Amino acid sequence: MPFRKIINDPVYGFITVDDELIYQVIAHPWFQRLRRINQMAMANLVYPGAVHSRLHHALGAYHLMSNALSELKNKGIAITTAEEQAAKIAILLHDIGHGPFSHALEHVLIEGMHHEGLSLMIIKELNKQFNGQLDLCLQIFTDQHPKKFLYQLISGQLDVDRMDYLNRDSFFTGVNEGVIGYDRILKMLTVHNGELMVEEKSIYSIEKFLVARRLMYWQVYLHKTVLCAEQMLKRIIKRAKFLKAATRLPLHNFITQPIQTVTLEEFCNLDDYDVMGAIKGWCHHEDKILSILCNGIINRQLLKVQYFGNPVPEKMMQEKIKETGFKLNLSAEETGWLVFCGEVASSTYNLEEEHIHILFKDGTVKDISEVDNALINQNLMGKVKKYYICYVR
């Protein structure tokens, strides 16, 4: 009897797993850890429904990859059974290197290390554990496979990763602006000269996809309150490292030891629960800064945050530092942990990254930005930048 498992997903319905190796990867403890990593970090403080995990997203991206590969094969694109299996495993594991609270604590818990680099390290270790069965997966994941379109389905402007997180994050936040026509886009995928493209009939669906991404970034991912909460979370970890604040394993080693001494096994045992448990404990820490920040996260008593179109005026910054220092009896250095400014940016379509190419019926190929009467014009291609200040209420 053929191997077959089904998973009930709130976004797509039933997701089918019909490969034993893929099921073994899903069942591995390092993949199951993704259940305990929040997909959207602190966004649930603004959108209470945003409590879905990285495991939700990985399975959703796997489902879209399965559909994409099926469509391409139906159009006569040569994809072997081994390549199909490897591409599905690659998308399942594309985010396995995320640490607690995903992007919010990237470069904070492990300084200077991208989650993509950690994902690659973990996949290589899993390949050893699976006796080399992930060799082809590694080739596709690192863009070393001759069929470039398989890599583009995992990482590109129009990859199944983005399709799932926009659709899924929209579903769990209730923000309808993020809804995309993913099913139509998948139907319109094709391969031309070895590159992933979309047929011209999907132009409007692609434009909707890009606009949805723009709106989701400013309405959800870079919402000012979400931004403030995630900045507070970063400062909690940085302050704890500064103080070498004690907590339980495995987080303790990440806080108190040089990062070179921490093992991959320890990282793969670390999740949101470890960090949140430590934050609850640090609410009563003798250090006033750490205590204020931790109580702020636990009780949703966040710092005040304001967005500006231009850099935050220095006069305003100094006034807030002075007020906070006087109010809480803190030195200027200590106040800097609670009063700070910065900038964030997002672009609708970045021409420096992977392009979205449209294949026309006559065989010509154009970038989405070059299509006649394209919505994605020069103004939308540029980055939108905002400046912020956070301070004690």
ZAKOL-250473 format. One line per field, with one value per residue (C-alpha): residue number from 0; x, y, z. Coordinates in nm, 3 decimals, decimal comma. Layout:
<rs>
resi: (NUM / ...)
px: (X / ...)
py: (Y / ...)
pz: (Z / ...)
</rs>
This chain:
<rs>
resi: (0 / 1 / 2 / 3 / 4 / 5 / 6 / 7 / 8 / 9 / 10 / 11 / 12 / 13 / 14 / 15 / 16 / 17 / 18 / 19 / 20 / 21 / 22 / 23 / 24 / 25 / 26 / 27 / 28 / 29 / 30 / 31 / 32 / 33 / 34 / 35 / 36 / 37 / 38 / 39 / 40 / 41 / 42 / 43 / 44 / 45 / 46 / 47 / 48 / 49 / 50 / 51 / 52 / 53 / 54 / 55 / 56 / 57 / 58 / 59 / 60 / 61 / 62 / 63 / 64 / 65 / 66 / 67 / 68 / 69 / 70 / 71 / 72 / 73 / 74 / 75 / 76 / 77 / 78 / 79 / 80 / 81 / 82 / 83 / 84 / 85 / 86 / 87 / 88 / 89 / 90 / 91 / 92 / 93 / 94 / 95 / 96 / 97 / 98 / 99 / 100 / 101 / 102 / 103 / 104 / 105 / 106 / 107 / 108 / 109 / 110 / 111 / 112 / 113 / 114 / 115 / 116 / 117 / 118 / 119 / 120 / 121 / 122 / 123 / 124 / 125 / 126 / 127 / 128 / 129 / 130 / 131 / 132 / 133 / 134 / 135 / 136 / 137 / 138 / 139 / 140 / 141 / 142 / 143 / 144 / 145 / 146 / 147 / 148 / 149 / 150 / 151 / 152 / 153 / 154 / 155 / 156 / 157 / 158 / 159 / 160 / 161 / 162 / 163 / 164 / 165 / 166 / 167 / 168 / 169 / 170 / 171 / 172 / 173 / 174 / 175 / 176 / 177 / 178 / 179 / 180 / 181 / 182 / 183 / 184 / 185 / 186 / 187 / 188 / 189 / 190 / 191 / 192 / 193 / 194 / 195 / 196 / 197 / 198 / 199 / 200 / 201 / 202 / 203 / 204 / 205 / 206 / 207 / 208 / 209 / 210 / 211 / 212 / 213 / 214 / 215 / 216 / 217 / 218 / 219 / 220 / 221 / 222 / 223 / 224 / 225 / 226 / 227 / 228 / 229 / 230 / 231 / 232 / 233 / 234 / 235 / 236 / 237 / 238 / 239 / 240 / 241 / 242 / 243 / 244 / 245 / 246 / 247 / 248 / 249 / 250 / 251 / 252 / 253 / 254 / 255 / 256 / 257 / 258 / 259 / 260 / 261 / 262 / 263 / 264 / 265 / 266 / 267 / 268 / 269 / 270 / 271 / 272 / 273 / 274 / 275 / 276 / 277 / 278 / 279 / 280 / 281 / 282 / 283 / 284 / 285 / 286 / 287 / 288 / 289 / 290 / 291 / 292 / 293 / 294 / 295 / 296 / 297 / 298 / 299 / 300 / 301 / 302 / 303 / 304 / 305 / 306 / 307 / 308 / 309 / 310 / 311 / 312 / 313 / 314 / 315 / 316 / 317 / 318 / 319 / 320 / 321 / 322 / 323 / 324 / 325 / 326 / 327 / 328 / 329 / 330 / 331 / 332 / 333 / 334 / 335 / 336 / 337 / 338 / 339 / 340 / 341 / 342 / 343 / 344 / 345 / 346 / 347 / 348 / 349 / 350 / 351 / 352 / 353 / 354 / 355 / 356 / 357 / 358 / 359 / 360 / 361 / 362 / 363 / 364 / 365 / 366 / 367 / 368 / 369 / 370 / 371 / 372 / 373 / 374 / 375 / 376 / 377 / 378 / 379 / 380 / 381 / 382 / 383 / 384 / 385 / 386 / 387 / 388 / 389 / 390 / 391 / 392)
px: (0,000 / 0,147 / 0,266 / 0,025 / -0,034 / -0,263 / -0,233 / -0,530 / -0,420 / -0,649 / -0,541 / -0,528 / -0,730 / -0,563 / -0,188 / -0,070 / 0,263 / 0,317 / 0,689 / 0,843 / 1,170 / 0,978 / 0,768 / 1,084 / 1,220 / 0,894 / 0,904 / 1,263 / 1,292 / 1,475 / 1,186 / 0,930 / 1,107 / 0,949 / 0,618 / 0,770 / 0,896 / 0,641 / 0,619 / 0,550 / 0,748 / 0,566 / 0,291 / 0,034 / 0,057 / -0,123 / -0,300 / -0,397 / -0,458 / -0,098 / 0,015 / 0,094 / 0,431 / 0,720 / 0,599 / 0,265 / 0,453 / 0,697 / 0,413 / 0,220 / 0,522 / 0,566 / 0,205 / 0,252 / 0,579 / 0,396 / 0,131 / 0,391 / 0,593 / 0,276 / 0,176 / 0,522 / 0,529 / 0,185 / 0,330 / 0,603 / 0,884 / 1,130 / 1,142 / 1,257 / 1,106 / 1,433 / 1,433 / 1,072 / 1,147 / 1,458 / 1,281 / 1,002 / 1,251 / 1,444 / 1,134 / 1,037 / 1,379 / 1,428 / 1,353 / 1,486 / 1,771 / 1,534 / 1,588 / 1,340 / 1,097 / 1,225 / 1,358 / 1,317 / 1,618 / 1,825 / 2,182 / 2,103 / 2,118 / 2,385 / 2,559 / 2,652 / 2,479 / 2,189 / 1,918 / 1,998 / 2,351 / 2,217 / 1,963 / 2,245 / 2,446 / 2,143 / 2,058 / 2,417 / 2,399 / 2,060 / 2,211 / 2,468 / 2,193 / 1,995 / 2,304 / 2,342 / 1,978 / 1,963 / 2,254 / 2,025 / 1,825 / 2,150 / 2,235 / 1,897 / 1,904 / 2,245 / 2,160 / 2,419 / 2,170 / 2,162 / 1,782 / 1,784 / 1,405 / 1,394 / 1,602 / 1,389 / 1,078 / 1,249 / 1,419 / 1,318 / 1,079 / 0,798 / 0,888 / 0,643 / 0,792 / 0,656 / 0,330 / 0,263 / 0,368 / 0,158 / -0,146 / -0,095 / -0,005 / -0,307 / -0,529 / -0,406 / -0,394 / -0,727 / -0,565 / -0,739 / -0,495 / -0,247 / -0,471 / -0,314 / -0,431 / -0,168 / -0,364 / -0,379 / -0,011 / 0,082 / -0,131 / 0,054 / 0,409 / 0,633 / 1,001 / 1,175 / 1,547 / 1,585 / 1,439 / 1,115 / 0,863 / 0,491 / 0,262 / 0,128 / -0,228 / -0,107 / 0,017 / -0,263 / -0,225 / 0,148 / 0,075 / -0,176 / 0,089 / 0,344 / 0,096 / -0,025 / 0,336 / 0,381 / 0,064 / 0,142 / 0,485 / 0,357 / 0,030 / 0,162 / 0,535 / 0,650 / 0,345 / 0,487 / 0,371 / 0,506 / 0,834 / 0,852 / 0,782 / 1,048 / 1,301 / 1,226 / 1,275 / 1,615 / 1,718 / 1,616 / 1,856 / 2,132 / 2,091 / 2,087 / 2,410 / 2,562 / 2,474 / 2,537 / 2,197 / 2,139 / 1,866 / 1,802 / 1,964 / 1,981 / 1,933 / 2,183 / 2,481 / 2,367 / 2,345 / 2,659 / 2,907 / 3,106 / 2,902 / 3,186 / 3,129 / 2,761 / 2,687 / 2,441 / 2,265 / 2,210 / 2,071 / 1,829 / 1,699 / 1,627 / 1,280 / 1,037 / 0,944 / 1,301 / 1,318 / 0,973 / 1,043 / 1,363 / 1,180 / 0,921 / 1,204 / 1,388 / 1,076 / 1,202 / 1,571 / 1,762 / 1,869 / 1,606 / 1,650 / 1,609 / 1,313 / 1,132 / 1,179 / 1,071 / 0,761 / 0,677 / 0,673 / 0,495 / 0,223 / 0,210 / 0,318 / 0,521 / 0,729 / 0,569 / 0,666 / 0,634 / 0,707 / 0,848 / 0,915 / 1,253 / 1,525 / 1,412 / 1,506 / 1,805 / 1,629 / 1,336 / 1,573 / 1,761 / 1,438 / 1,308 / 1,641 / 1,638 / 1,274 / 1,322 / 1,646 / 1,481 / 1,161 / 1,336 / 1,654 / 1,879 / 2,211 / 2,236 / 2,392 / 2,111 / 1,843 / 1,976 / 1,834 / 1,482 / 1,497 / 1,626 / 1,563 / 1,623 / 1,493 / 1,312 / 1,263 / 1,066 / 1,027 / 0,744 / 0,973 / 1,351 / 1,524 / 1,852 / 1,703 / 1,560 / 1,339 / 0,985 / 0,984 / 0,668 / 0,662 / 0,440 / 0,267 / 0,509 / 0,804 / 0,928 / 1,022 / 0,980 / 1,039 / 0,709 / 0,820 / 0,858 / 0,510 / 0,293 / 0,089 / 0,254 / 0,142 / 0,497 / 0,658 / 0,973 / 0,800 / 0,683 / 1,022 / 1,200 / 1,238 / 1,003 / 1,192 / 1,051 / 1,225 / 1,111 / 1,167 / 1,077 / 1,060 / 0,901 / 0,541)
py: (0,000 / 0,341 / 0,563 / 0,849 / 1,089 / 1,392 / 1,704 / 1,934 / 2,294 / 2,590 / 2,780 / 2,515 / 2,228 / 1,890 / 1,873 / 1,536 / 1,375 / 1,075 / 1,014 / 0,827 / 1,026 / 1,354 / 1,224 / 1,124 / 1,478 / 1,625 / 1,388 / 1,481 / 1,666 / 1,957 / 2,013 / 1,964 / 2,243 / 2,482 / 2,425 / 2,627 / 2,917 / 3,192 / 3,285 / 3,653 / 3,716 / 3,986 / 4,067 / 3,893 / 4,192 / 4,388 / 4,108 / 3,848 / 3,578 / 3,587 / 3,291 / 3,049 / 2,879 / 2,828 / 2,469 / 2,595 / 2,803 / 2,527 / 2,284 / 2,548 / 2,628 / 2,252 / 2,231 / 2,518 / 2,365 / 2,036 / 2,219 / 2,423 / 2,116 / 1,936 / 2,226 / 2,247 / 1,871 / 1,895 / 2,155 / 1,916 / 2,055 / 1,773 / 1,712 / 1,374 / 1,199 / 1,256 / 1,629 / 1,662 / 1,494 / 1,707 / 2,035 / 1,951 / 1,872 / 2,192 / 2,409 / 2,221 / 2,301 / 2,652 / 2,818 / 2,550 / 2,783 / 3,035 / 3,084 / 3,203 / 3,469 / 3,433 / 3,754 / 3,960 / 3,800 / 3,726 / 3,858 / 3,913 / 3,564 / 3,459 / 3,773 / 3,802 / 3,479 / 3,477 / 3,215 / 3,102 / 3,012 / 2,821 / 2,645 / 2,526 / 2,399 / 2,210 / 2,058 / 1,937 / 1,774 / 1,619 / 1,487 / 1,298 / 1,160 / 1,050 / 0,886 / 1,128 / 1,115 / 1,497 / 1,548 / 1,662 / 1,878 / 2,056 / 2,116 / 2,280 / 2,474 / 2,627 / 2,694 / 2,441 / 2,232 / 2,289 / 2,339 / 2,690 / 2,715 / 2,468 / 2,709 / 3,003 / 2,830 / 2,832 / 3,173 / 3,452 / 3,741 / 3,496 / 3,195 / 2,969 / 3,090 / 3,441 / 3,313 / 3,113 / 3,370 / 3,644 / 3,419 / 3,263 / 3,583 / 3,753 / 3,466 / 3,465 / 3,843 / 3,903 / 4,163 / 4,109 / 4,330 / 4,040 / 3,797 / 3,692 / 3,481 / 3,214 / 2,942 / 3,141 / 3,235 / 2,867 / 2,775 / 3,036 / 2,929 / 2,812 / 2,760 / 2,934 / 2,899 / 2,726 / 3,022 / 3,036 / 3,272 / 3,338 / 3,352 / 3,692 / 3,601 / 3,632 / 3,993 / 4,130 / 3,851 / 3,932 / 4,300 / 4,212 / 3,988 / 4,274 / 4,531 / 4,284 / 4,242 / 4,619 / 4,662 / 4,372 / 4,513 / 4,850 / 4,734 / 4,425 / 4,341 / 4,702 / 4,821 / 5,070 / 4,881 / 4,551 / 4,726 / 4,870 / 4,533 / 4,360 / 4,633 / 4,586 / 4,210 / 4,268 / 4,500 / 4,244 / 3,988 / 4,246 / 4,371 / 4,014 / 3,943 / 4,265 / 4,157 / 3,784 / 3,735 / 3,381 / 3,167 / 2,800 / 2,589 / 2,593 / 2,973 / 3,024 / 2,942 / 3,184 / 3,462 / 3,399 / 3,215 / 3,319 / 3,222 / 3,002 / 2,760 / 2,700 / 2,387 / 2,328 / 2,074 / 2,344 / 2,583 / 2,316 / 2,279 / 2,651 / 2,796 / 3,074 / 2,905 / 2,929 / 3,301 / 3,380 / 3,179 / 3,376 / 3,706 / 3,612 / 3,538 / 3,860 / 4,068 / 4,064 / 4,114 / 4,362 / 4,550 / 4,819 / 4,836 / 4,461 / 4,452 / 4,740 / 4,589 / 4,241 / 4,363 / 4,568 / 4,259 / 4,028 / 4,280 / 4,459 / 4,786 / 4,888 / 5,194 / 5,481 / 5,481 / 5,742 / 5,723 / 6,016 / 6,081 / 6,234 / 6,154 / 6,206 / 6,559 / 6,557 / 6,804 / 6,565 / 6,277 / 6,471 / 6,587 / 6,230 / 6,108 / 6,388 / 6,326 / 5,950 / 5,984 / 6,220 / 6,013 / 5,679 / 5,811 / 5,667 / 5,775 / 5,888 / 5,551 / 5,357 / 5,578 / 5,489 / 5,139 / 5,284 / 5,583 / 5,512 / 5,584 / 5,409 / 5,358 / 5,088 / 5,045 / 4,828 / 4,812 / 4,675 / 4,540 / 4,531 / 4,516 / 4,429 / 4,093 / 3,814 / 3,956 / 3,849 / 3,770 / 3,757 / 3,518 / 3,643 / 3,427 / 3,539 / 3,415 / 3,755 / 3,803 / 4,121 / 4,217 / 4,290 / 4,654 / 4,682 / 4,563 / 4,826 / 5,025 / 4,832 / 4,921 / 4,858 / 5,179 / 5,360 / 5,513 / 5,177 / 5,018 / 5,256 / 5,191 / 5,353 / 5,455 / 5,561 / 5,683 / 5,604 / 5,694 / 5,477 / 5,620 / 5,567 / 5,683)
pz: (0,000 / -0,097 / 0,189 / 0,261 / 0,549 / 0,557 / 0,771 / 0,825 / 0,767 / 0,846 / 0,533 / 0,258 / 0,399 / 0,368 / 0,302 / 0,169 / 0,255 / 0,029 / 0,074 / 0,367 / 0,369 / 0,374 / 0,662 / 0,851 / 0,805 / 0,937 / 1,235 / 1,325 / 1,662 / 1,499 / 1,259 / 1,536 / 1,728 / 1,476 / 1,657 / 1,940 / 1,723 / 1,660 / 1,293 / 1,361 / 1,681 / 1,882 / 1,629 / 1,851 / 2,088 / 1,814 / 1,626 / 1,891 / 1,631 / 1,506 / 1,715 / 1,432 / 1,427 / 1,186 / 1,150 / 1,014 / 0,758 / 0,659 / 0,593 / 0,400 / 0,182 / 0,125 / 0,007 / -0,239 / -0,362 / -0,425 / -0,629 / -0,820 / -0,916 / -1,023 / -1,250 / -1,407 / -1,472 / -1,636 / -1,872 / -1,980 / -1,764 / -1,690 / -1,315 / -1,188 / -0,885 / -0,695 / -0,780 / -0,672 / -0,340 / -0,286 / -0,366 / -0,123 / 0,154 / 0,078 / 0,121 / 0,438 / 0,586 / 0,443 / 0,780 / 1,015 / 1,119 / 1,278 / 1,649 / 1,912 / 1,789 / 1,434 / 1,276 / 1,595 / 1,767 / 1,457 / 1,509 / 1,879 / 2,030 / 1,777 / 1,659 / 1,293 / 1,189 / 0,942 / 0,979 / 0,623 / 0,734 / 1,033 / 0,812 / 0,586 / 0,884 / 1,016 / 0,676 / 0,640 / 0,982 / 0,900 / 0,577 / 0,786 / 1,008 / 0,699 / 0,544 / 0,253 / 0,139 / 0,143 / -0,100 / -0,383 / -0,140 / -0,046 / -0,413 / -0,474 / -0,145 / -0,227 / -0,595 / -0,712 / -0,911 / -1,290 / -1,287 / -1,143 / -1,136 / -0,847 / -0,637 / -0,753 / -0,616 / -0,274 / -0,282 / -0,518 / -0,568 / -0,643 / -0,431 / -0,249 / 0,081 / 0,024 / -0,117 / 0,198 / 0,457 / 0,296 / 0,274 / 0,618 / 0,804 / 0,647 / 0,762 / 1,123 / 1,167 / 0,994 / 0,768 / 0,433 / 0,243 / 0,247 / 0,060 / -0,272 / -0,566 / -0,496 / -0,678 / -1,001 / -0,979 / -0,934 / -1,239 / -1,446 / -1,351 / -1,632 / -1,714 / -2,005 / -2,078 / -1,743 / -1,548 / -1,351 / -1,510 / -1,522 / -1,822 / -1,927 / -1,816 / -1,455 / -1,472 / -1,256 / -1,002 / -0,977 / -0,926 / -0,654 / -0,493 / -0,486 / -0,354 / -0,086 / 0,026 / 0,049 / 0,254 / 0,486 / 0,565 / 0,675 / 0,828 / 1,007 / 0,998 / 1,049 / 1,246 / 1,494 / 1,804 / 1,670 / 1,592 / 1,944 / 2,111 / 1,902 / 1,978 / 2,349 / 2,308 / 2,146 / 2,428 / 2,688 / 2,540 / 2,493 / 2,850 / 2,984 / 2,795 / 2,930 / 3,285 / 3,221 / 3,382 / 3,504 / 3,355 / 3,275 / 3,005 / 2,708 / 2,697 / 2,981 / 2,758 / 2,487 / 2,747 / 2,951 / 2,729 / 2,419 / 2,116 / 1,984 / 2,273 / 2,193 / 1,992 / 1,708 / 1,930 / 2,194 / 1,932 / 1,811 / 2,167 / 2,199 / 2,138 / 2,232 / 2,559 / 2,687 / 2,613 / 2,750 / 3,065 / 3,118 / 3,062 / 3,326 / 3,569 / 3,489 / 3,566 / 3,927 / 3,843 / 4,058 / 3,745 / 3,693 / 3,314 / 3,260 / 3,500 / 3,325 / 2,978 / 3,088 / 3,269 / 2,962 / 2,740 / 2,986 / 3,078 / 2,741 / 2,897 / 2,597 / 2,534 / 2,345 / 1,977 / 1,703 / 1,330 / 1,131 / 0,763 / 0,848 / 1,105 / 1,465 / 1,579 / 1,814 / 2,044 / 2,090 / 2,160 / 2,428 / 2,590 / 2,620 / 2,761 / 3,020 / 3,117 / 3,153 / 3,348 / 3,594 / 3,621 / 3,687 / 3,850 / 3,579 / 3,435 / 3,072 / 2,978 / 3,147 / 2,993 / 2,647 / 2,694 / 2,726 / 2,491 / 2,142 / 1,776 / 1,445 / 1,094 / 0,895 / 0,521 / 0,283 / -0,095 / -0,308 / -0,579 / -0,552 / -0,890 / -0,716 / -0,615 / -0,826 / -1,102 / -1,186 / -1,556 / -1,767 / -2,064 / -2,348 / -2,609 / -2,881 / -2,673 / -2,556 / -2,193 / -1,990 / -1,630 / -1,452 / -1,421 / -1,801 / -1,891 / -2,062 / -1,809 / -1,526 / -1,177 / -1,055 / -1,176 / -1,065 / -0,761 / -0,628 / -0,691 / -0,456 / -0,084 / 0,162 / 0,474 / 0,809 / 1,123 / 1,476 / 1,838 / 2,140 / 2,491 / 2,832 / 2,851)
</rs>
